[in-house]
Amino acid sequence: MMKIFWKRVDSVDCDWTLEGCVALTGEGVLKYYSMENRSALGDTLILFAICFALFFVAFWFLLVLANKRISGLMWRYDWSFKGVLGSKHQRVGNAIVSEKHAATRSSTRVMERKSHNSSDNYYIQVETPRVGGGVSDVPSIALGWSSLSLKATDSETKYLIHDASGSAKSGELLLITGPSDDANVMLLESLRGLQKKVKGKITLNGVVSSSRKVSEHAAYVTRGDLFYETLTVEEHLHFQAELIAGDVEIERVEMVLEELELTSKRHVLIRYLSVADAKLLAIATSLLSNPSILLVEEPTCGMDFYSSQRVVLKLRQLARTGRTVVVTMTHPSSHLYALFDTLYLLADGAAVYHGKVREAVPYFASLGYQCPQYMSPVDYFIRQVAVEGKENTTLFKEAWKTRNSELPVDTETQEAQDVATARRRIGICGQLSLLFHRHILRLLRYRVVFGWHAFWMVILGVIFGLIFLQLDLDNQQDIQNWAGAFFYIIVLQMLVIAYRTFVFLPREMAIAEREHRSGGYYMACWYLTKVFAELPAMLVLSVLLFVPAN
């Protein structure tokens, strides 16, 4: 840029009252700054290399963070990537309408049972229609775990999970709960194979299996709903299905939309979905791979009564199709607790109860802890192990170990069948094409965001231009001012690129990591397509900054 600029300057006046003149011509200025032999193409390539280096550093740094354990917990992404204008009111309106329709469509019949049996007075009877087939026929796989232990990263003696054993059967909805949200989530992640340092055994139909084998049959739904919110529901599912299922994506998407009751929302942008619909979309995404095991982390977080009931009922219906559905909830309400088939109660990282929901109250009553009639059973159980002290926890753990050792052991094993839809990656060229298409589609729908960025680049350019407004080409003193102006323009350009890298990349990194873990694509493909898709936007912003500044 300096070379092109100074080559157009034929002469520079020299004031002999100064100690000396810097240069008398534009060529002399270039020689003074040792730029006469520099190549514009070479300098441009250097600048591009610096830009790509910034992208690479941010990419590497976030990968390191994603794999770290902070205080024994896995790195979490809780960014809410919302729309810029008008999305808040639209989400609230859609949430109200969605929940009204959900309440109307629901065929759930809730009847309070009034029985002379005292243990039955704590429950409501919820009848959910059994479905003969789900999204697709899936092999029934029972998930089991034995002697699982996981230490906290910052401690050699503290265990998040300690000697935990249990099982989840197909066709049943299992609730994992306890006073520690960390322990609940760590157990669920260990079952999926996301915790590499966990010790113990995980079985599929009684056969000890590796984490890779489990991942072929299991899908994990995180607490936060991570989506590109400028895509519609149908577009999101089509992209995900094509990455996972290839040629059958159209049929599978239609089946998933119908199964999760999202057909009416297919053309709605994700940013406008209600909380319940967003969670159902996350579950629908996991069902595209047709898993036999569904692991769901805190599915009702941030929902009201009707939304949470709608989501749990849908999970119950999915379990009735033959899937093994495992859910974690730290503080389940009484109306949700009654919807589960099996309870797995954790305390100090170990199980203190694992059995039918209806048998929990009689079991704890046999230990001398009778749940009050008008108190939620799950709240009472958690209170006993969390508030009343460690003595209760030790008593419950020992009592459960004794009872568990007296139960007959099911020795029947069966090799887990292959899933109906094998998970496979499409080729690298297909990944690049699909990801580039998605990046371009997202950027085109961020017109408001890009408009604001362009506006601020013009404002910065004008301010910068006003600072160096009256520089004179015929003044020796202004030669160095011109050099400083060019320097700051280049630095500002780099800061603009760095800003887009370090601010926007973390928001998308969470989505990319989740999709990579599900076997959708290679991270390098996502990174390259993101850089090249955003390159035109960065060039336009650079021009908008440079032109007013000059």
VOGU-63610 format. One record per residue (C-alpha): residue in three letters; z, y, x. Coordinates in steps of 0.2 Angstrom, whole numbers, plus 5000, padded with zeros to 4 digits. Each point is the difference from the previous one (the first is absolute). Example, Ala and Ser with C-alpha at 12.3 -4.5 7.8 and 13.67 -1.06 7.14 Angstrom:
2
ALA503949785062
SER499750175006
# end
This chain:
550
MET500050005000
MET500450125014
LYS498549955009
ILE498850044986
PHE501050164996
TRP499950085018
LYS498249955004
ARG499550124987
VAL500950145009
ASP498850095013
SER501250125008
VAL501950055000
ASP500550185005
CYS501150015015
ASP501350135002
TRP500250035019
THR501750074997
LEU500749834998
GLU500449895015
GLY498449904997
CYS498849944987
VAL500149834992
ALA498149984998
LEU498550114997
THR499049884989
GLY500449864987
GLU499449885013
GLY501350075012
VAL501449984987
LEU499549814999
LYS500049995019
TYR501750095000
TYR500849874989
SER499049855008
MET499049974985
GLU498250025006
ASN499849825003
ARG500949934985
SER499149914986
ALA500250054982
LEU499749824995
GLY501349945013
ASP501350124994
THR499649964982
LEU500349815004
ILE501650055008
LEU500650094985
PHE499549854989
ALA500949885012
ILE501650114998
CYS499849994981
PHE499949825000
ALA501449985012
LEU501150104988
PHE499549884986
PHE500349855012
VAL501850065005
ALA500450034981
PHE499349834996
TRP501049915014
PHE501650104996
LEU500049954982
LEU499649825004
VAL501650005011
LEU501050074986
ALA499349884987
ASN500649855011
LYS501750075004
ARG501749964992
ILE501150154997
SER501849954998
GLY499549824996
LEU498850064986
MET498150005001
TRP499150165001
ARG499750074982
TYR498750114993
ASP500650114986
TRP498750145000
SER499450054983
PHE498250045001
LYS499850104984
GLY498650114994
VAL500050195004
LEU499850084983
GLY500549954983
SER500549825004
LYS501850024996
HIS499850054982
GLN498649874998
ARG501149865006
VAL501450044989
GLY498850014985
ASN499249845004
ALA501749925003
ILE500650044982
VAL498449944992
SER499949845011
GLU501849954996
LYS499750034981
HIS498549895000
ALA501049875010
ALA501450004988
THR498749984985
ARG499049865008
SER501649905006
SER500249844990
THR501749975008
ARG501349964987
VAL501850045005
MET501349914990
GLU501950015003
ARG500749835000
LYS501749994991
SER500749835005
HIS501849945001
ASN499749955018
SER500750155010
SER498849995014
ASP498550034988
ASN500750174994
TYR499450085016
TYR498249974998
ILE498550044989
GLN498649884996
VAL498350065006
GLU498549904994
THR498550025011
PRO498449914995
ARG499549875012
VAL498250025007
GLY499049855003
GLY499150085015
GLY500150155010
VAL498850105010
SER499449835007
ASP500749835001
VAL501249995015
PRO500949855008
SER501849994996
ILE501050035016
ALA501950005001
LEU500750125013
GLY501549945010
TRP501150075014
SER501449935010
SER501250075012
LEU499150175002
SER500950125012
LEU499550185005
LYS501050115012
ALA500050194999
THR499050085014
ASP501450115005
SER501349865000
GLU500349835008
THR501349954988
LYS499550084983
TYR498949894989
LEU498950074986
ILE499649824995
HIS501249865005
ASP499749824996
ALA499150034984
SER499249854991
GLY499249994983
SER498449964991
ALA498850084987
LYS499149894988
SER498350034992
GLY500050064983
GLU501650095002
LEU500550185003
LEU501350015014
LEU501150155002
ILE500850035018
THR501450134999
GLY501550055008
PRO501050165006
SER498950025015
ASP498350064997
ASP499649975018
ALA500449824999
ASN499049974985
VAL498550085007
MET500249915017
LEU500149834991
LEU498450044990
GLU499150055016
SER500649855009
LEU499349894987
ARG498350085001
GLY500149995019
LEU500150185004
GLN501649985010
LYS499549925016
LYS501849995007
VAL500749904985
LYS500749825004
GLY499949864988
LYS498849904990
ILE498850044986
THR499249874989
LEU498649984988
ASN500249864988
GLY501349935012
VAL498950005015
VAL500650115015
SER498650145002
SER499650145012
SER500050184995
ARG498149995001
LYS499949864988
VAL501250094988
SER498950165001
GLU498549904994
HIS500949964984
ALA501150154997
ALA499750184996
TYR501350145003
VAL500250164989
THR500950145009
ARG501250124992
GLY498950155002
ASP498350004992
LEU498850045014
PHE498250054994
TYR498650125003
GLU500450104985
THR498350084999
LEU499249834995
THR500049944982
VAL500949844996
GLU498449904999
GLU499350075016
HIS501649965009
LEU500049824994
HIS498149985004
PHE500350055018
GLN501549895002
ALA499149854992
GLU498550025010
LEU501050005016
ILE500949844995
ALA498949904988
GLY498350065004
ASP498649954987
VAL501249964986
GLU500950175000
ILE499250064983
GLU500649854990
ARG501750005009
VAL500350194997
GLU499649984981
MET501249864999
VAL501450095009
LEU499750164989
GLU500249904984
GLU501549905007
LEU501050155005
GLU499450104984
LEU499250135011
THR498350004991
SER500250164991
LYS500550085017
ARG498549945010
HIS499250175002
VAL501650105002
LEU500350075017
ILE501549925008
ARG500950165002
TYR500150024981
LEU500849834997
SER501849984993
VAL501349925011
ALA499949844991
ASP498150005000
ALA500050035019
LYS501249855003
LEU498949894989
LEU498550065011
ALA500949955015
ILE500449834993
ALA498249984994
THR499450045018
SER501149865006
LEU499349884987
LEU498250025006
SER500349875014
ASN500649884986
PRO501749965008
SER501149864995
ILE501650105005
LEU500350184996
LEU501450105009
VAL500450164992
GLU501250135008
GLU500950114987
PRO498750014987
THR500950114988
CYS500650145012
GLY499950174992
MET499549934983
ASP500850034983
PHE500649874988
TYR498349964992
SER499050015016
SER501149885009
GLN500149884986
ARG498150004999
VAL499849965018
VAL501349865001
LEU499249924984
LYS498350005008
LEU500849925016
ARG500849874988
GLN498349974992
LEU499249975017
ALA501449885004
ARG499549904985
THR498349985006
GLY500749885014
ARG500350135013
THR501650015010
VAL500650184997
VAL501550075011
VAL500750174997
THR501350115008
MET501150124991
THR501550095006
HIS500750064984
PRO499149914985
SER500550064983
SER500749874987
HIS498450014990
LEU498949955015
TYR501349875007
ALA499749904984
LEU498249995003
PHE500249895016
ASP500149825000
THR500949975017
LEU501350115009
TYR500250005019
LEU501650115004
LEU500250055018
ALA501650065009
ASP500250045018
GLY498249925003
ALA500449834992
ALA499949934983
VAL501550004988
TYR499049934985
HIS498349934997
GLY499649934983
LYS499650034982
VAL500450184994
ARG500949924985
GLU501149895011
ALA500650155011
VAL501450064988
PRO500849834998
TYR499949965018
PHE500950165005
ALA501249974986
SER500449835007
LEU500550095016
GLY501250114990
TYR498950154998
GLN499550024982
CYS498850134996
PRO500650124987
GLN499049984983
TYR499350185000
MET499550015018
SER498449965009
PRO500249835009
VAL499050055015
ASP501050175002
TYR501649894999
PHE499449885013
ILE499550145012
ARG501650094997
GLN501049855005
VAL499149975016
ALA499750195005
VAL501650094994
GLU501449884998
GLY500049955019
LYS499549885013
GLU501249864993
ASN499049984984
THR498449995010
THR500749865011
LEU500749914985
PHE498350004991
LYS499049955016
GLU501249855003
ALA500049954982
TRP498150014999
LYS499849905016
THR501149864993
ARG499150004983
ASN498350005009
SER500549855011
GLU500449904984
LEU498350034992
PRO498749875002
VAL498750045012
ASP498150004995
THR499149905013
GLU498350004992
THR498750095010
GLN498250044997
GLU498850095012
ALA499650174993
GLN498250004994
ASP498750135005
VAL500050164990
ALA498650014987
THR499350155009
ALA500149995019
ARG500450165009
ARG498750055012
ARG499450155009
ILE498250064997
GLY499050035016
ILE500350155011
CYS498550094994
GLY500549974982
GLN501750075004
LEU499350165008
SER498850034986
LEU501349974986
LEU501350115009
PHE498850145004
HIS499550004982
ARG501850014994
HIS500450145012
ILE498550104995
LEU500449984982
ARG501850065002
LEU499550155011
LEU498750054986
ARG501450004987
TYR501250115011
ARG498950154997
VAL501650114996
VAL500949955016
PHE498450035010
GLY499850164992
TRP501750065004
HIS499749945018
ALA498450105001
PHE500850154993
TRP501450005013
MET498749975014
VAL499150154995
ILE501650114999
LEU500549945017
GLY498350045007
VAL500050174993
ILE501850035007
PHE499449945017
GLY498550104999
LEU500950164996
ILE501149975015
PHE498550005012
LEU499050124989
GLN499650145013
LEU499649915015
ASP498650085010
LEU498749905010
ASP499750155012
ASN501850015005
GLN500749905015
GLN501749994993
ASP499449914984
ILE499249865010
GLN501749915001
ASN500450054982
TRP498449914995
ALA500549855010
GLY501750004992
ALA499250014982
PHE498949855004
PHE501549915006
TYR501150034985
ILE498549964988
ILE499849835009
VAL501949974999
LEU500150044982
GLN498549884996
MET501049865009
LEU501650054990
VAL499049994984
ILE499449835004
ALA501849945006
TYR500750074984
ARG498849894989
THR500449855011
PHE501950015000
VAL500350064983
PHE498749904989
LEU500049845011
PRO501849954996
ARG499750014981
GLU498549885002
MET500849895013
ALA501249914988
ILE498549954989
ALA499049945014
GLU501449905007
ARG500349914983
GLU498249964998
HIS499949945018
ARG501449884997
SER499249944985
GLY498549945010
GLY498850134994
TYR499350075016
TYR500350045018
MET501050165004
ALA498750065012
CYS498750004987
TRP501150114989
TYR500350125014
LEU498250025005
THR499350024982
LYS501450134997
VAL499550105016
PHE498150004996
ALA500350044982
GLU501150155004
LEU498950065014
PRO498850114989
ALA501550084992
MET500850045016
LEU498350085007
VAL499950114984
LEU501850065002
SER499750045018
VAL498450104996
LEU501050094986
LEU501350045014
PHE498850055013
VAL498850114991
PRO501250134993
ALA500950005017
ASN498450065009
# end
